[in-house]
């Protein structure tokens, strides 16, 4: 499932525990923040 959002951290928090993430953004800083939230 693909989701486009202005608040990706909220999607991470709402995801089920067994979710799989692929992080590809325009910003290394945003990638880092998302991966930190995922882990």
Rosetta blueprint (number, residue, H / E / L):
1 X L
2 X L
3 X L
4 X L
5 X L
6 X L
7 X L
8 X H
9 X H
10 X H
11 X H
12 X H
13 X H
14 X H
15 X L
16 X L
17 X L
18 X L
19 X L
20 X L
21 X L
22 X L
23 X L
24 X L
25 X L
26 X L
27 X L
28 X H
29 X H
30 X H
31 X H
32 X H
33 X H
34 X H
35 X H
36 X H
37 X H
38 X H
39 X L
